[in-house]
Amino acid sequence: MPAIKKTDAVKAFEFISEKNTIFRSADPAVFSVCTGGEVDEATYSAGEIIAHPGDEKNTSGIGIIASGSASVYSGDGKRRVLLRYLGTGELYGVASLFSSAPAPTCIVACAGCTVLMLTRDAVRGMLHSDAAFLDAYLEFMSDRVLFLNRKIACVTGGNAERRLAVHLLSLTDPGSTDATDITPDVNFTELSRQLDIGRASLYRAFDALEAANAVMRGDGHTIRVYPMKLAELAGCDY
């Protein structure tokens, strides 16, 4: 179970508005009123589940990573697939604010992880009272829909190199153009299963992407990826 404490809303807003673009133009006074002047801060241990489809917390609001990182997996317990990572300032639960259905994802702390929790009522209150925040929320959701459509279009066809390129892109921040170091938390056997390609084909795909200067494998499991080059090889807009 996570350790939970109360954090002053002013302090929480200063962090969230600096780290997350959705809140950057939000009104701090509205934030304070809608949160009741304080925000829950939950601390999780490495490997601890932060939220899952059967958990009411996964439909009750949004969480912002205040420190550490978390992995986002598909919610299917029979075949859990890594979708992306969440770093400091990133959030989850946004898509469920106006739905009674559970979010189809499982969030797991990668290491010691602290999360600021905003209730559904607090966020919806902000959306109804703060036009700038509403615009930022709609822009974020539109970007996510477009990104997922591009990912579906790419993953449903193509060779092993294209599938790997799209998968690596999904582990980076949408729209990022800078080289990024990622550390997938699955081995090559599991990754080949997730991508539905043979293990040997996966190695060849990595070799091809590295030869094209789209990725660079480092020590251990660390991989440096170059999003723009990956997008070009995958044939996706990014």
MARTORTI-592397 format. One record per residue: residue in three letters; x negated, y negated, z of N, C-alpha, C, CB in turn; residue number from 0. Coordinates in steps of 0.001 Angstrom, whole numbers. Glycine has a CB too. Example, Ala and Ser with C-alpha at 12.3 -4.5 7.8 and 13.67 -1.06 7.14 Angstrom:
BEGIN
> r|n.x|n.y|n.z|ca.x|ca.y|ca.z|c.x|c.y|c.z|cb.x|cb.y|cb.z|k
> ALA|-13190|5690|7800|-12300|4500|7800|-13200|3300|7800|-11308|4473|9046|0
> SER|-12850|2250|7080|-13670|1060|7140|-12900|-30|7870|-14084|598|5725|1
//
This chain:
BEGIN
> r|n.x|n.y|n.z|ca.x|ca.y|ca.z|c.x|c.y|c.z|cb.x|cb.y|cb.z|k
> MET|-842|1198|0|0|0|0|-878|-1249|0|953|-5|1226|0
> PRO|-497|-2254|-774|-1306|-3480|-820|-1163|-4294|452|-912|-4332|-2020|1
> ALA|-2211|-5051|750|-2129|-6022|1836|-1539|-7298|1261|-3534|-6284|2489|2
> ILE|-489|-7821|1894|205|-9003|1370|142|-10141|2376|1673|-8671|1031|3
> LYS|-200|-11326|1875|-183|-12520|2710|475|-13651|1936|-1618|-12914|3156|4
> LYS|847|-14703|2648|1468|-15868|2035|400|-16898|1671|2518|-16486|2981|5
> THR|536|-17474|476|-371|-18521|12|429|-19779|-271|-1151|-18068|-1254|6
> ASP|-119|-20920|114|543|-22198|-123|799|-22402|-1608|-297|-23352|433|7
> ALA|1982|-22855|-1964|2370|-23008|-3373|1482|-24000|-4108|3819|-23454|-3472|8
> VAL|1050|-25052|-3429|195|-26056|-4075|-1137|-25428|-4473|-38|-27269|-3134|9
> LYS|-1720|-24655|-3565|-2990|-23984|-3843|-2819|-22955|-4957|-3535|-23308|-2569|10
> ALA|-1724|-22190|-4903|-1464|-21177|-5928|-1291|-21827|-7293|-215|-20352|-5571|11
> PHE|-557|-22953|-7336|-322|-23625|-8623|-1615|-24160|-9210|683|-24766|-8457|12
> GLU|-2491|-24697|-8380|-3769|-25220|-8879|-4546|-24129|-9604|-4612|-25792|-7721|13
> PHE|-4559|-22934|-9027|-5276|-21817|-9662|-4568|-21374|-10930|-5405|-20632|-8693|14
> ILE|-3263|-21118|-10842|-2511|-20563|-11970|-2514|-21523|-13158|-1067|-20252|-11548|15
> SER|-2313|-22803|-12909|-2242|-23766|-14003|-3599|-23969|-14667|-1712|-25096|-13496|16
> GLU|-4677|-23716|-13933|-6010|-23824|-14525|-6344|-22602|-15360|-7060|-24013|-13440|17
> LYS|-5904|-21426|-14924|-6311|-20172|-15552|-5353|-19658|-16619|-6468|-19133|-14512|18
> ASN|-4097|-20094|-16591|-3108|-19523|-17513|-2411|-20619|-18310|-2068|-18692|-16742|19
> THR|-2415|-20471|-19633|-1881|-21521|-20510|-381|-21733|-20356|-2186|-21189|-21944|20
> ILE|371|-20722|-19962|1815|-20889|-19812|2125|-21930|-18747|2480|-19553|-19458|21
> PHE|1322|-21953|-17707|1581|-22855|-16586|823|-24175|-16691|1221|-22174|-15293|22
> ARG|6|-24337|-17732|-871|-25494|-17809|-109|-26815|-17860|-1756|-25377|-19013|23
> SER|1049|-26819|-18511|1831|-28054|-18620|3020|-28066|-17663|2321|-28238|-20050|24
> ALA|3073|-27082|-16778|4205|-26983|-15856|4156|-28099|-14820|4214|-25613|-15159|25
> ASP|5321|-28408|-14276|5456|-29449|-13259|5185|-28842|-11885|6873|-30098|-13307|26
> PRO|4146|-29304|-11171|3828|-28722|-9862|4941|-28892|-8835|2568|-29338|-9329|27
> ALA|5702|-29990|-8945|6802|-30206|-8001|7897|-29163|-8204|7383|-31625|-8163|28
> VAL|8204|-28862|-9469|9203|-27832|-9769|8715|-26471|-9296|9513|-27792|-11282|29
> PHE|7436|-26186|-9520|6850|-24925|-9062|7003|-24778|-7553|5365|-24844|-9456|30
> SER|6701|-25837|-6826|6780|-25783|-5367|8209|-25554|-4891|6232|-27071|-4761|31
> VAL|9160|-26254|-5511|10558|-26101|-5115|11061|-24697|-5418|11430|-27135|-5824|32
> CYS|10758|-24194|-6619|11285|-22889|-7041|10661|-21722|-6281|11056|-22700|-8524|33
> THR|9442|-21884|-5801|8793|-20816|-5021|9056|-20951|-3532|7294|-20817|-5271|34
> GLY|9748|-22010|-3125|10020|-22199|-1708|8787|-22627|-926|10573|-20934|-1122|35
> GLY|7784|-23140|-1627|6602|-23658|-961|5516|-22653|-663|6996|-24280|276|36
> GLU|5729|-21374|-1020|4695|-20366|-784|4836|-19213|-1765|4766|-19844|656|37
> VAL|3706|-18531|-1992|3639|-17431|-2958|3001|-16217|-2287|2833|-17848|-4231|38
> ASP|3532|-15033|-2577|2930|-13805|-2049|1629|-13503|-2786|3912|-12612|-2174|39
> GLU|608|-13138|-2032|-673|-12719|-2597|-946|-11289|-2139|-1836|-13686|-2164|40
> ALA|-997|-10362|-3097|-1181|-8942|-2787|-2579|-8486|-3190|-115|-8088|-3501|41
> THR|-3227|-7720|-2323|-4561|-7200|-2594|-4497|-5686|-2744|-5547|-7595|-1470|42
> TYR|-5039|-5171|-3875|-4998|-3752|-4192|-6410|-3172|-4230|-4287|-3522|-5534|43
> SER|-6509|-1897|-3891|-7787|-1193|-3966|-7966|-608|-5359|-7871|-80|-2894|44
> ALA|-9211|-254|-5702|-9490|343|-7010|-8651|1594|-7210|-10987|677|-7151|45
> GLY|-7992|1686|-8376|-7176|2848|-8706|-5758|2788|-8175|-7827|4065|-8192|46
> GLU|-5433|1798|-7360|-4088|1687|-6799|-3124|1165|-7856|-4083|763|-5561|47
> ILE|-1935|1742|-7888|-914|1316|-8847|-294|13|-8371|178|2409|-9028|48
> ILE|-346|-989|-9222|221|-2299|-8910|1714|-2324|-9222|-506|-3405|-9696|49
> ALA|2095|-1751|-10357|3500|-1686|-10752|3681|-549|-11742|3976|-3031|-11366|50
> HIS|4857|60|-11736|5164|1124|-12695|6649|1081|-13015|4758|2523|-12138|51
> PRO|7095|1753|-14084|8484|1624|-14532|9533|1946|-13477|8700|2504|-15696|52
> GLY|9230|2881|-12551|10208|3240|-11533|10171|2358|-10311|10005|4639|-11120|53
> ASP|9332|1344|-10328|9134|467|-9178|9896|-831|-9397|7627|184|-8946|54
> GLU|10709|-1226|-8418|11491|-2456|-8558|10604|-3676|-8758|12372|-2659|-7337|55
> LYS|9356|-3635|-8232|8457|-4776|-8403|8165|-5043|-9871|7155|-4539|-7652|56
> ASN|8289|-4002|-10697|7959|-4150|-12118|9074|-4823|-12902|7659|-2796|-12727|57
> THR|10185|-5117|-12256|11280|-5827|-12928|11706|-7051|-12121|12485|-4887|-13141|58
> SER|10984|-7386|-11059|11444|-8434|-10151|10745|-9761|-10331|11271|-7989|-8754|59
> GLY|9852|-9891|-11304|9149|-11142|-11501|7867|-10920|-12272|8857|-11805|-10171|60
> ILE|6909|-11806|-12077|5635|-11669|-12778|4483|-11688|-11777|5463|-12794|-13824|61
> GLY|3366|-11119|-12193|2162|-11137|-11378|1025|-11774|-12157|1782|-9715|-10929|62
> ILE|208|-12560|-11476|-963|-13198|-12096|-2209|-12674|-11392|-883|-14775|-12009|63
> ILE|-3169|-12164|-12154|-4396|-11643|-11572|-5218|-12809|-11025|-5210|-10830|-12619|64
> ALA|-5405|-12820|-9701|-6164|-13900|-9063|-7638|-13555|-8961|-5606|-14198|-7676|65
> SER|-7965|-12279|-8840|-9359|-11828|-8818|-9393|-10357|-9210|-10010|-12047|-7407|66
> GLY|-10543|-9911|-9715|-10649|-8532|-10166|-10016|-8342|-11529|-10005|-7601|-9165|67
> SER|-9625|-7111|-11833|-9007|-6805|-13127|-8082|-5610|-12977|-10083|-6526|-14208|68
> ALA|-7249|-5403|-13994|-6297|-4293|-13976|-6150|-3727|-15377|-4924|-4748|-13428|69
> SER|-5779|-2448|-15449|-5522|-1782|-16724|-4018|-1669|-16934|-6192|-379|-16769|70
> VAL|-3594|-1842|-18180|-2181|-1696|-18530|-2026|-430|-19360|-1650|-2950|-19308|71
> TYR|-1210|503|-18879|-968|1762|-19567|494|1846|-19999|-1337|2957|-18664|72
> SER|746|2659|-21004|2131|2956|-21368|2775|3686|-20190|2212|3816|-22690|73
> GLY|4082|3492|-20037|4762|4045|-18872|5132|5504|-18977|5973|3277|-18612|74
> ASP|4810|6157|-20092|5134|7564|-20278|4177|8411|-19448|5063|7957|-21777|75
> GLY|4697|9049|-18405|3852|9830|-17519|3228|11041|-18180|4635|10266|-16346|76
> LYS|3822|11537|-19277|3300|12728|-19940|2107|12402|-20829|4393|13391|-20763|77
> ARG|2061|11168|-21342|964|10791|-22222|636|9327|-22003|1317|11060|-23705|78
> ARG|-71|9058|-20927|-393|7682|-20564|-1489|7148|-21479|-831|7593|-19084|79
> VAL|-1206|6057|-22156|-2132|5486|-23125|-2561|4093|-22654|-1482|5417|-24540|80
> LEU|-3859|3844|-22676|-4374|2529|-22309|-3970|1511|-23369|-5915|2563|-22144|81
> LEU|-3330|439|-22950|-2877|-593|-23867|-3810|-1797|-23891|-1486|-1033|-23497|82
> ARG|-4214|-2276|-22723|-5114|-3417|-22652|-5578|-3622|-21214|-4426|-4690|-23189|83
> TYR|-6469|-4582|-21035|-6943|-4961|-19712|-6415|-6345|-19354|-8487|-4935|-19653|84
> LEU|-6262|-6568|-18066|-5883|-7881|-17558|-7029|-8424|-16711|-4560|-7807|-16731|85
> GLY|-7500|-9621|-17043|-8549|-10264|-16266|-7998|-11415|-15452|-9661|-10754|-17175|86
> THR|-8875|-12148|-14820|-8480|-13269|-13969|-7629|-14281|-14750|-9726|-13960|-13387|87
> GLY|-6483|-14611|-14175|-5581|-15587|-14789|-4548|-14989|-15716|-6368|-16583|-15538|88
> GLU|-4719|-13730|-16104|-3741|-13096|-16991|-2566|-12558|-16178|-4400|-11956|-17809|89
> LEU|-1451|-12340|-16851|-238|-11966|-16129|475|-10778|-16759|702|-13142|-16063|90
> TYR|1389|-10226|-16013|2238|-9133|-16492|3669|-9385|-16014|1713|-7739|-15986|91
> GLY|4625|-8708|-16650|6021|-8816|-16246|6817|-9895|-16958|6084|-9060|-14804|92
> VAL|6171|-10652|-17848|6852|-11778|-18503|8027|-11306|-19358|5863|-12562|-19371|93
> ALA|7857|-10177|-20039|8889|-9720|-20968|10137|-9208|-20262|8335|-8639|-21852|94
> SER|10055|-8949|-18957|11189|-8362|-18236|12034|-9379|-17481|10691|-7334|-17274|95
> LEU|11708|-10651|-17607|12400|-11665|-16813|13895|-11717|-17085|11801|-13013|-17077|96
> PHE|14293|-11417|-18307|15704|-11508|-18667|16279|-10153|-19055|15890|-12491|-19805|97
> SER|15719|-9098|-18511|16197|-7751|-18797|16326|-6963|-17501|15250|-7029|-19778|98
> SER|17358|-6127|-17441|17541|-5276|-16259|16794|-3952|-16410|19036|-5009|-16017|99
> ALA|16299|-3685|-17623|15557|-2439|-17863|14153|-2552|-17284|15490|-2117|-19381|100
> PRO|13593|-1443|-16786|12225|-1478|-16252|11214|-1723|-17358|11895|-169|-15524|101
> ALA|10153|-2413|-17018|9084|-2636|-17995|8446|-1297|-18349|8012|-3630|-17441|102
> PRO|8097|-1086|-19622|7580|219|-20065|6086|383|-19849|7889|422|-21519|103
> THR|5555|-214|-18788|4116|-148|-18558|3802|187|-17108|3458|-1465|-18943|104
> CYS|2594|690|-16930|2073|981|-15598|807|132|-15427|1774|2536|-15407|105
> ILE|736|-645|-14356|-403|-1525|-14099|-1242|-914|-12979|69|-2973|-13724|106
> VAL|-2541|-707|-13239|-3428|-65|-12271|-4640|-964|-12014|-3881|1336|-12778|107
> ALA|-4988|-1155|-10742|-6150|-1966|-10387|-7431|-1255|-10825|-6177|-2249|-8862|108
> CYS|-8277|-1966|-11581|-9555|-1386|-12021|-10552|-1355|-10875|-10136|-2182|-13203|109
> ALA|-10554|-2395|-10074|-11427|-2508|-8909|-10606|-3250|-7859|-12803|-3262|-9247|110
> GLY|-11256|-3780|-6812|-10497|-4583|-5877|-9812|-5704|-6634|-11400|-5141|-4762|111
> CYS|-8509|-5813|-6502|-7724|-6715|-7352|-6725|-7492|-6499|-6984|-5921|-8466|112
> THR|-6676|-8810|-6699|-5728|-9665|-5983|-4735|-10246|-6981|-6465|-10802|-5212|113
> VAL|-3455|-10196|-6625|-2390|-10625|-7531|-1482|-11637|-6843|-1571|-9417|-8017|114
> LEU|-1201|-12733|-7529|-212|-13698|-7056|1139|-13298|-7633|-595|-15168|-7466|115
> MET|2138|-13123|-6766|3438|-12610|-7182|4474|-13730|-7202|3894|-11478|-6249|116
> LEU|5098|-13920|-8356|6170|-14902|-8497|7476|-14151|-8730|5877|-15904|-9669|117
> THR|8483|-14404|-7921|9748|-13698|-8049|10466|-14075|-9339|10637|-13989|-6852|118
> ARG|11359|-13211|-9770|12148|-13498|-10970|12944|-14788|-10815|13094|-12336|-11276|119
> ASP|13555|-14976|-9641|14354|-16187|-9419|13491|-17436|-9502|15053|-16127|-8058|120
> ALA|12256|-17356|-8987|11373|-18525|-9015|11008|-18893|-10450|10097|-18258|-8195|121
> VAL|10642|-17891|-11250|10226|-18169|-12622|11417|-18627|-13470|9574|-16921|-13248|122
> ARG|12541|-17981|-13307|13714|-18388|-14074|14176|-19788|-13665|14853|-17377|-13883|123
> GLY|14017|-20107|-12386|14342|-21453|-11934|13451|-22485|-12608|14208|-21553|-10419|124
> MET|12161|-22157|-12756|11241|-23057|-13455|11623|-23216|-14913|9811|-22546|-13349|125
> LEU|11990|-22123|-15562|12372|-22178|-16971|13609|-23049|-17188|12629|-20769|-17500|126
> HIS|14522|-23026|-16221|15741|-23822|-16340|15510|-25297|-16001|16818|-23252|-15435|127
> SER|14440|-25584|-15249|14237|-26947|-14751|13078|-27692|-15398|14018|-26905|-13286|128
> ASP|12199|-26970|-16092|10969|-27573|-16606|10855|-27281|-18102|9717|-27036|-15840|129
> ALA|11162|-28279|-18931|11184|-28090|-20383|9809|-27717|-20935|11685|-29353|-21065|130
> ALA|8748|-28318|-20393|7397|-28017|-20876|7023|-26567|-20578|6370|-28971|-20235|131
> PHE|7419|-26099|-19408|7151|-24705|-19046|7946|-23759|-19941|7495|-24452|-17563|132
> LEU|9191|-24104|-20229|10026|-23291|-21112|9402|-23184|-22501|11440|-23885|-21212|133
> ASP|8921|-24291|-23045|8284|-24283|-24369|7050|-23374|-24363|7888|-25723|-24793|134
> ALA|6250|-23466|-23313|5035|-22650|-23226|5380|-21172|-23117|4182|-23081|-22024|135
> TYR|6434|-20849|-22368|6872|-19463|-22229|7338|-18904|-23578|8003|-19361|-21187|136
> LEU|8148|-19678|-24314|8648|-19224|-25611|7505|-19060|-26619|9693|-20212|-26152|137
> GLU|6538|-19961|-26578|5382|-19849|-27465|4586|-18574|-27158|4477|-21091|-27328|138
> PHE|4388|-18298|-25874|3671|-17088|-25463|4402|-15838|-25943|3507|-17051|-23934|139
> MET|5718|-15780|-25735|6479|-14603|-26136|6474|-14431|-27651|7913|-14700|-25624|140
> SER|6546|-15532|-28390|6495|-15447|-29857|5157|-14888|-30321|6735|-16830|-30490|141
> ASP|4077|-15349|-29686|2748|-14847|-30037|2640|-13354|-29759|1664|-15606|-29262|142
> ARG|3223|-12907|-28647|3158|-11480|-28300|3935|-10632|-29312|3715|-11246|-26876|143
> VAL|5100|-11119|-29723|5896|-10379|-30714|5129|-10264|-32026|7261|-11074|-30952|144
> LEU|4536|-11353|-32477|3770|-11328|-33722|2568|-10400|-33608|3308|-12739|-34094|145
> PHE|1884|-10452|-32474|725|-9597|-32256|1127|-8120|-32290|54|-9937|-30917|146
> LEU|2222|-7775|-31616|2662|-6383|-31584|3116|-5914|-32960|3791|-6207|-30573|147
> ASN|3759|-6790|-33716|4162|-6424|-35081|2952|-6133|-35958|5000|-7541|-35708|148
> ARG|1908|-6966|-35805|689|-6729|-36582|30|-5418|-36171|-297|-7892|-36406|149
> LYS|45|-5153|-34864|-577|-3918|-34374|167|-2689|-34891|-610|-3906|-32834|150
> ILE|1487|-2729|-34867|2286|-1611|-35376|2002|-1384|-36854|3788|-1871|-35156|151
> ALA|1947|-2474|-37614|1697|-2368|-39050|343|-1732|-39337|1772|-3742|-39702|152
> CYS|-636|-2042|-38501|-1976|-1501|-38725|-2107|-63|-38258|-3002|-2354|-38023|153
> VAL|-1552|243|-37076|-1731|1563|-36480|-977|2647|-37233|-1285|1543|-35040|154
> THR|146|2286|-37870|958|3298|-38532|330|3827|-39817|2312|2737|-38835|155
> GLY|-756|3267|-40215|-1427|3780|-41410|-2896|3444|-41374|-790|3216|-42679|156
> GLY|-3640|4082|-42268|-5057|3753|-42356|-5944|4850|-41827|-5337|2490|-41615|157
> ASN|-7219|4694|-42059|-8185|5713|-41658|-8622|5507|-40215|-9402|5693|-42586|158
> ALA|-9581|6346|-39795|-10039|6324|-38410|-10675|4991|-38044|-11026|7447|-38169|159
> GLU|-11408|4391|-38977|-12063|3116|-38696|-11034|2031|-38421|-12966|2704|-39863|160
> ARG|-9966|2037|-39215|-8932|1016|-39040|-8219|1204|-37705|-7916|1065|-40199|161
> ARG|-7897|2447|-37363|-7205|2706|-36101|-8068|2299|-34912|-6824|4187|-35993|162
> LEU|-9354|2620|-34986|-10256|2252|-33904|-10383|737|-33813|-11636|2893|-34107|163
> ALA|-10501|68|-34958|-10628|-1388|-34968|-9409|-2044|-34331|-10815|-1901|-36401|164
> VAL|-8222|-1567|-34671|-6998|-2132|-34117|-6930|-1880|-32612|-5763|-1538|-34819|165
> HIS|-7316|-686|-32192|-7290|-371|-30766|-8241|-1280|-29988|-7660|1102|-30537|166
> LEU|-9449|-1463|-30486|-10410|-2329|-29803|-9915|-3771|-29765|-11779|-2259|-30493|167
> LEU|-9256|-4206|-30841|-8667|-5546|-30851|-7620|-5699|-29758|-8044|-5843|-32214|168
> SER|-6858|-4641|-29512|-5787|-4711|-28515|-6332|-4849|-27101|-4907|-3478|-28603|169
> LEU|-7619|-4552|-26908|-8222|-4655|-25581|-8855|-6027|-25350|-9270|-3564|-25397|170
> THR|-8748|-6909|-26340|-9274|-8272|-26199|-8120|-9246|-26057|-10164|-8657|-27410|171
> ASP|-8430|-10467|-25670|-7393|-11489|-25545|-6861|-11854|-26929|-7942|-12747|-24822|172
> PRO|-5529|-11884|-27102|-4960|-12245|-28406|-5460|-13605|-28881|-3434|-12253|-28333|173
> GLY|-5919|-13658|-30122|-6375|-14912|-30684|-7809|-15272|-30365|-5509|-15982|-30225|174
> SER|-8483|-14474|-29535|-9861|-14794|-29180|-10779|-14607|-30390|-10334|-13914|-28003|175
> THR|-11723|-15532|-30555|-12677|-15433|-31657|-14093|-15177|-31164|-12646|-16699|-32489|176
> ASP|-14278|-15155|-29858|-15615|-14979|-29291|-15932|-13506|-29060|-15739|-15751|-27979|177
> ALA|-17210|-13171|-29152|-17645|-11814|-28829|-17276|-11504|-27379|-19179|-11648|-29059|178
> THR|-16755|-10305|-27161|-16258|-9924|-25838|-16784|-8551|-25459|-14717|-9936|-25806|179
> ASP|-17223|-8404|-24221|-17648|-7100|-23713|-16457|-6415|-23065|-18823|-7244|-22700|180
> ILE|-16164|-5191|-23497|-15081|-4410|-22909|-15639|-3086|-22423|-13932|-4184|-23926|181
> THR|-14950|-2480|-21455|-15375|-1189|-20914|-14160|-272|-20844|-16037|-1352|-19503|182
> PRO|-13843|454|-21927|-12703|1372|-21899|-12850|2383|-20770|-12563|2099|-23243|183
> ASP|-11753|2653|-20053|-11842|3583|-18932|-11361|4985|-19307|-11032|3058|-17758|184
> VAL|-11493|5332|-20593|-11226|6707|-21039|-12443|7185|-21823|-9912|6791|-21918|185
> ASN|-12694|8496|-21794|-13825|9030|-22546|-13447|9211|-24013|-14295|10369|-21943|186
> PHE|-14417|9607|-24830|-14173|9705|-26267|-13154|10797|-26601|-15481|9977|-26999|187
> THR|-13115|11845|-25807|-12138|12907|-26064|-10718|12373|-25915|-12363|14096|-25107|188
> GLU|-10486|11626|-24831|-9159|11054|-24601|-8845|9977|-25630|-9062|10472|-23187|189
> LEU|-9840|9170|-25986|-9615|8115|-26971|-9262|8708|-28329|-10854|7219|-27091|190
> SER|-9945|9773|-28727|-9628|10401|-30012|-8203|10949|-30005|-10632|11530|-30325|191
> ARG|-7766|11455|-28834|-6390|11952|-28729|-5394|10805|-28841|-6184|12704|-27401|192
> GLN|-5697|9695|-28178|-4800|8539|-28227|-4658|7994|-29645|-5308|7440|-27299|193
> LEU|-5761|8018|-30392|-5735|7483|-31757|-5322|8526|-32789|-7096|6927|-32118|194
> ASP|-5142|9761|-32310|-4735|10865|-33188|-5735|11100|-34313|-3358|10587|-33778|195
> ILE|-7019|11091|-33945|-8081|11416|-34899|-9052|12380|-34224|-8822|10121|-35393|196
> GLY|-9829|13101|-35005|-10796|14044|-34451|-11930|13328|-33729|-11359|14927|-35554|197
> ARG|-12569|14027|-32802|-13681|13441|-32051|-14835|13053|-32986|-14177|14429|-30977|198
> ALA|-15145|13941|-33952|-16217|13629|-34904|-15859|12404|-35744|-16492|14836|-35820|199
> SER|-14582|12295|-36120|-14135|11137|-36899|-14256|9856|-36072|-12678|11331|-37374|200
> LEU|-14011|9983|-34764|-14136|8814|-33894|-15584|8324|-33837|-13635|9146|-32480|201
> TYR|-16527|9246|-33722|-17943|8867|-33706|-18343|8204|-35022|-18827|10099|-33444|202
> ARG|-17857|8770|-36136|-18177|8178|-37437|-17563|6787|-37572|-17683|9085|-38576|203
> ALA|-16362|6618|-37010|-15707|5313|-37065|-16506|4283|-36269|-14265|5408|-36525|204
> PHE|-16997|4674|-35103|-17835|3772|-34311|-19105|3404|-35075|-18196|4419|-32959|205
> ASP|-19713|4405|-35709|-20932|4149|-36487|-20656|3149|-37606|-21488|5463|-37075|206
> ALA|-19508|3318|-38278|-19159|2444|-39398|-18894|1014|-38917|-17925|2990|-40139|207
> LEU|-18187|878|-37798|-17899|-453|-37270|-19173|-1140|-36775|-16875|-362|-36135|208
> GLU|-20073|-338|-36222|-21336|-906|-35753|-22197|-1348|-36942|-22102|120|-34884|209
> ALA|-22194|-546|-38002|-22959|-902|-39203|-22420|-2171|-39849|-22931|248|-40213|210
> ALA|-21118|-2424|-39653|-20488|-3621|-40224|-20571|-4814|-39273|-19025|-3335|-40565|211
> ASN|-21323|-4634|-38177|-21507|-5708|-37187|-20201|-6150|-36543|-22169|-6900|-37838|212
> ALA|-19257|-5205|-36403|-17988|-5497|-35742|-18013|-5096|-34272|-16850|-4784|-36454|213
> VAL|-18869|-4146|-33921|-19031|-3733|-32536|-20503|-3453|-32272|-18166|-2486|-32220|214
> MET|-20843|-3435|-30999|-22195|-3059|-30608|-22105|-2287|-29295|-23124|-4319|-30467|215
> ARG|-22441|-1016|-29330|-22378|-195|-28127|-23575|-484|-27230|-22328|1300|-28490|216
> GLY|-23293|-671|-25948|-24341|-968|-24989|-24577|202|-24061|-23995|-2204|-24191|217
> ASP|-25143|-86|-22904|-25392|958|-21921|-24076|1442|-21327|-26330|449|-20813|218
> GLY|-24037|2728|-21004|-22827|3282|-20407|-21661|3229|-21368|-22479|2542|-19135|219
> HIS|-20511|2714|-20890|-19304|2657|-21720|-19041|1255|-22263|-18102|3128|-20921|220
> THR|-19952|334|-22003|-19721|-1050|-22434|-19832|-1181|-23950|-20719|-1999|-21752|221
> ILE|-18878|-1906|-24525|-18865|-2148|-25965|-18668|-3645|-26193|-17739|-1312|-26675|222
> ARG|-19552|-4243|-26971|-19355|-5638|-27364|-18593|-5654|-28680|-20722|-6399|-27493|223
> VAL|-17468|-6356|-28687|-16637|-6388|-29889|-16594|-7813|-30441|-15200|-5874|-29584|224
> TYR|-16478|-7887|-31757|-16397|-9163|-32467|-15018|-9222|-33127|-17563|-9316|-33535|225
> PRO|-14039|-9875|-32450|-12632|-9814|-32877|-12379|-10193|-34326|-11824|-10701|-32018|226
> MET|-12988|-11266|-34796|-12721|-11708|-36160|-13187|-10675|-37183|-13401|-13047|-36422|227
> LYS|-14327|-10069|-36944|-14841|-9051|-37859|-13993|-7799|-37804|-16291|-8713|-37530|228
> LEU|-13560|-7418|-36602|-12679|-6267|-36465|-11355|-6486|-37216|-12408|-5986|-34979|229
> ALA|-10810|-7692|-37068|-9549|-8005|-37744|-9713|-7940|-39248|-9045|-9388|-37332|230
> GLU|-10848|-8422|-39737|-11126|-8388|-41172|-11200|-6955|-41681|-12432|-9122|-41483|231
> LEU|-11875|-6083|-40938|-12009|-4678|-41349|-10678|-3943|-41249|-13063|-3967|-40489|232
> ALA|-9858|-4334|-40261|-8574|-3662|-40069|-7517|-4169|-41045|-8089|-3854|-38639|233
> GLY|-7798|-5317|-41682|-6818|-5887|-42589|-5665|-6541|-41860|-6297|-4832|-43508|234
> CYS|-5968|-7069|-40641|-4926|-7707|-39838|-5232|-9181|-39686|-4801|-7036|-38454|235
> ASP|-4175|-10009|-39618|-4338|-11393|-39210|-4603|-11389|-37714|-3082|-12260|-39572|236
> TYR|-5468|-12306|-37271|-5770|-12342|-35836|-5937|-13774|-35390|-7040|-11526|-35510|237
//
